[in-house]
Amino acid sequence: MCSDALEAEPECLELLLVRARAHIALRRELEAQADLRDIIRIEPRCSPAYRLLGELAARRAENESAAIFFREALRLDPDDAEAREWLALVTPARPAAAVIKLPAPAAAAGRVPRTARGTQPPEEGRGPVPELPGFAEHLVAEGILSRDRLRAAQAYQRSMRVPLSTAIVALGLATPQRIEWAAVAHQTSLARGK
């Protein structure tokens, strides 16, 4: 019914959220992610979309990525009790002086997450395409992304095993053209030795 209603009103956030939740309940992760990507493209400050992305990451046991999405949801809506509960579930208790390790231990070890039945597994031997060194910092320094948005894109990058630029565009945080120009500028600065 949501799909029929969305034909008449394709950018209705409420309907997209309902359909994304239905896809999650039916274990259709790819369809849910597509709806959530559309929601964030339409309204980048939509807290429930980030919370639902966190739930998807948590289901794949990608707790660090999930925590980033839940923190973004809480930043956008500090009263989001569901995001707070999920964050408590995926964040292990640790001493205050503990250091967060990046990249995620699972990603650093090369562990490929299991995919749900009906979704496409990553191609054999194919991981994320490496970006030029310092590209993420370049995006922050140029004001293209905030640190929070960069962390959200990196969480999406790890969970979907895609290049950072693809994650940024998929989440609607920047246009493909803007990322392409930033990559060219960064490559030029690296070639000049800056």
N, C-alpha and C positions, 0 to 999 in steps of 0.2 A: 504494500500500500504506500509505503514511503517513497519507493521508486516512482510509482505512478504520480504521486503528488509533486515529486521533485521535477518531473517533466514540465509541469506548468510553472514551477518556481525553483529553478536549479540552484539558486544561491541562498536558499532558506536555511540559516544556520541550525534552527531547532530541528528541522526534518533531517538534515545531514547528521546531526548528533544522534538522533533516534536510530537512524539507519546504521551508523557506525556501531552503536551499542548492540544492535541486533546482529550485525556481522560478528562482533566479538563473542556474543553468546552462542552463535552457530559455529564458532571456531574458523571463521573465514577471515583470517588475518590480513591477507592482501587487500581484500575489498574494504575492510575497516581502515587500513592505513591509507587507502586512496581517498576515502571520505574525510579522514582526519587531515590529510594534506590539503584537500580542497577547503576545509574549514579554516585552516591556518592561513591559506592564501587569501581568503575573503576577509578574515578577521584575525590578524596575528596575535591579538591580545585575548583570545578565547581560552580561558583557563581549563574548561572541561576537555578540550581537545588534547592539551598537553597531559592532563591526568590520564586520559584513555591511552595515549601513546606510552605512558609509563606503565599502565596495566599490561599492555602488550609486551613490553620489554620484560616485565616481571614474570610473565608467563613463560618466557624463554630463559628464565634464570639469569638475565642480564641486569643484575641488581644495580650496578653503578650507573648504567644508562637510564634505568627506571628512576633512580633517585634524582638524576638531573631533570628529567621530565616532571617529576612530582614537585621539585623545588621551584621550577618555572611556573607550574600551576599555582603554587602557594604565593609566589611573588606577585602574580597577576590577581589572585584572589586569596588573601590571607585567611579568610573564613571558610575555605574549602576543607571541611572535616574529612571527606573521603581521601583527598590527596595527603592530608596529614597522617591518616591511619596507614595508607599504603607506604608512605615514606618511612614510617616507623617499622613496617614489616621488612622493607628491603635494605634498611640501614642497620648494619650490625652495631651493637653497643661497643664502644671503644673508649679508651682513655682520651681525655681532652687534648693531650699533646701528640696524639697519633697523626701521622702524615698520610694524606690520601695519595695513593700511588696511581700514576697515569703512565702509560695506558693501562686499561683493565688487565688484571693478571690472566684472565682467560684469553683475551685477544693477544696479549704478548706471547702466550704459550702456543698460539696458533690453533686453539680449540675452535672448531666450527660448531655453532649451536645446532641442535636438532630442529628440524622444521616440522610443522604440523602437516598432517596428511592433507593432500590436495594443494599444498603450496609448493613452489618450485625451490629445490635446494640449490645452494651455490654450485657453480660449475666446478668440476674437479681441478684442483691446483690453482684456482683463481681466487685471490683475495682482493682487498681494496686496491685500487690503482694508487700508487704513491703520488703524493703532491710534492711540489718543490719545497725544499726545506724553508721553514719560516713563513709559509703561505698563510697559515692561520693567524699568526701574529701580525702579518701585513694587513689582513682584513680588519683587524681590530685597530691597528695604528691609523689606517686610512678612514676609520669611522664607518665602514661598511657594515660591520657587526659589532654589537656590544659583547662583552665577555660572557654574559648569560646566554645570549643567542648563539654564540660560538659553542658553548658547552652543550646546548640543546642540539645543534647541528652535529657535533662530534658524537653525541650519544646516538643519534639517528644513523650516523655513518657507521658506527660499530655494530649497531643492531641489524642494519640492512646490508652491511658489507659493501658499501658503495664509496666512491670518492667523496671527499669533503664538499667539493663544489656541487656534486649531485645532491647531497643531503641538504645543502643550503637552499638550492632551487626547489627541491621537493617540498621543503617546509615553507616555502614562500617567503624566505627571509631576504632574498635578493633576486633580481632578474638574471637570467642566463647571460645576457649581454654585460651586465655590471660585473659579474664574476669573471667573465672572459677578459674584460678590460683590466680587471685587478690582477689576473694571472699574468697577462702580458706585461703590465707595469712591474710586477714583482720579478718576473723573469729578466726583464731589462735591468732592474736594479742589481740582481744577482750577477748578471753578465758584466756589469760595470764594476763589480766588487764592492758594492755598498753594504 
